[in-house]
Amino acid sequence: MSTYELIRDTLQSLNIPVSINENVDKNAVSFIIIIPLYDGFDVFADNKPSIEVSEVELSIYSKGNYLKLVKDISVLLIDAGFTITNRRYLEYEKDTKLHHYIIDVAMEFSY
């Protein structure tokens, strides 16, 4: 299962649209766009990869209480085994009236 599928499945209980690298319905109250950041083999033994690390950015957009949404997302991701490497508020988009918050996450896969 890919990192994207794991994230989508992990966040399914929130009932908000999750997309990969594309815009979703801008009329939605909240939505998440997954943006790839890094895929690499970080640990080697005998010239073979032992661990693959995948990092993605979750761009969270919300017209409502983004703080509760970010907390709920963080808890779900941590419980699913993801590592949160960064969280930050980016901006309030006046034209769309959406708060934009970013959570960077990483997941390790063993070979």
ZIRACOR-V533342 format. One record per helix or strand. SS is the DSSP state (H for helix, E for strand). FROM is the first residue (numbers start at 1). TO is the last residue. If there is no record, write none. Layout:
# ZIRACOR-V533342
ss: <SS & SS>
from: <FROM & FROM>
to: <TO & TO>
This chain:
# ZIRACOR-V533342
ss: <H & H & E & E & E & H & E & E>
from: <3 & 12 & 17 & 30 & 48 & 66 & 83 & 98>
to: <10 & 14 & 20 & 45 & 62 & 79 & 93 & 110>
